[in-house]
Every structure is written in C-alpha cells, then in structure tokens.
Amino acid sequence: MTIKLGNSHLIVRETHKSSRGGEYIYLIRGSKLVHISRFLRQSNKEYGDVTYEIPIQEAEAMLGQRVEFIEFGFSNSGYFYPEIYQVDFRERTLTREVVKNLNSLMHYEFEILGDEYNALQEYERKVPLLIERVREIEKKLNLCMYIQGARGDEVYHNPELGKLTSLVFPNPRSRARSLKEKIRFAHEFYVLMLVIDSILEPSTKEMTLRITHEDWPTLIADKISPPVTVWYQFSIEDWFEVVMRGVIALLKGTKIKRIHVKPDIMIFKGKYHSRGDILKNPPDRAVLIDAKVEMTQGDLRQLLEYRAKFPTKCLRTPNSS
C-alpha cells in the first residue's frame, strides 16, 4: 500500500522507476489530476523511492476533509494497474479500490507541464490515424495480432490509454520520451502492415501475425511465388550475446562500439523460420526497411552498419546487377 493513514500522519510513497515497476500518485480534483508533489513536500528520497509525510490536521487544512488519490502503478513487465484511494481525514478512514475498467480513467485530465506539449500534440495528430489504418488492413486480410510488450499492445488496443500511461510520469521530459517511443512504434507498425497488405490477399482463414522481438518471423507468405518472409525487429546476432558483450566491456572498463542489430522490418526471399535458417542459407534477395518518423545522419549510419553485418549477397546496392 503506497498511501497510509496513521494516527497522526498521512504518508504517501512513490517509486520512480518509469513504466517498469514505477508507482505515481496524483490527487483527483474533479476531472483534473495533479501530482502529489504540488501539495506535499518530500520527507525522504532514496534510490527512486520518494516519501511524503504530513500531519493529518495539516493535510485536512490543505486538501479538505475528504480527498481522492489515484495511484498509477506498473508491474515489472510494464503492465498498468491503477488504484483509487479515498481518504477521510476527520473520520480517519482510508479505502482502496483497484480500477478494473481502464476506460473509466479517460475522463481525467493531466496538468500539462511544458516540455511534453509538442510530443503530446504529435501523438494526438498521428497515432490514432495510424492505428485506424492498421485495423483496416487487419480486418481486410482477416489477421489476428499477437503483440509482445505492454506498451506496444496498449497503443494498438487503445491509443487513448497509451497516451494516458505516458502522462503519469511527473517529469515532462519522461512524458515526452514515452510519447515519442509510442509514436515510433505506431509508425513502425503502420509501415509493417502496409508491407503485409502488399503481399497478402484477403482470406477466409484467419492468420496470426507475431509482432515481437523474439527469434521468429512475423509472416511467412508461402502462397505466392517466390515465397517471402517478413520479419519485424530482425536481429542478425543473438541479442543475448550482444548484451553480454556490452556487460563484459562495462565490467572491464573498456569501450565497445555500439552495433545496431535490429532494423525495423526485413523482407527475405524464401521461407525462413528462424534466424539460424537465414544464416545457414542466406537468401539471394532481401529488403531492409527502417521506418523513421524523421531521418537523421545517425539513422543513415545505422543502416550502413547493419548492411555491413549482413551477408553480402543478400543486400545489394542500387548499382548491383
């Protein structure tokens, strides 16, 4: 329990750990949500755990006899579980209720702090339309989506909820970073679906698409000639090995060159069920797509680095025969 009502003090605790185990407390003022730090002063902060403590009489004088708080909590895997606390300072009572219907949160409005404003406007302008187009293609081709990861799944199923979970952070930069990450995902997902729409024909048989970071393809289209394999977030290297190299370098105090090993979308000529299949028998044609909202010089270097890692015969330059 992150909010406690003792004999003499109101105690509120937060955990600032982004969307991986974080817990953030807001005071409900009608339809407005205001972060607890606007009313209470920190009494302790240690390793991301923030404590606010105030005498009950002072809390009542500042906030009123009856108040409602909402805790926006995230599991360690990123899933969202909000709870509402109702406090009566005079009666010394506190009730707690898990919010089971997340749509009931949509009428609340967060105070906009500043730096997140442009990202929020871009999110509202782009993400709902991108997801709407994704759903049109999904329905047209009779597809069923399996999306790994709480944030991507959230944006796909409910863009408004995706926006809300980005605004729970009390820091405007964290809000902007979270919103931009979801904009990127929605755009990648949209481009991926355009690719699939160009390959598949509508079917009466439902097909599952796997939108994951794991070592298996998104789609194997074997009803066309030649068959093709579409892969979201394909990694030519084992991701565990890449991470471990970085950890070892960190422990040794040496510098390791960053290797970009996961372009957004790969299309391979032929049927491939695993990364190992591709490395054993590379296709003679492959298309690499990095779906960027905006392209920078760094993004271009990333594409060149990736191309250098891939078997030469797969990725051909425009001057190749």
Secondary structure, 3 states (H helix, E strand, C coil): CCEEECCCEEEEEEECCCCCCCEEEEEEECCEEEEHHHCCCEEEEECCEEEEEEEHHHHHHHHCCEEEEEEEEECCCCCEEEEEEEEECCCCEEEEEECCCHHHHCCCEECCCCCCHHHHHHHHHHHHHHHHHHHHHHHHHCEEEEECCHHHHHHHHCHHHHHHHHHCCCCHHHHHHHHHHHHHHHHHHHHHHHHHHHHCCCCCCCEEEEECCCCCCCEEECCCCCCEEEEECCCCCCHHHHHHHHHHHHHHCCCCCCCCCCCCEEEEECCCCCHHHHHHCCCCCEEEECCCCCCCHHHHHHHHHHHHHCCCCCCCCCCCC
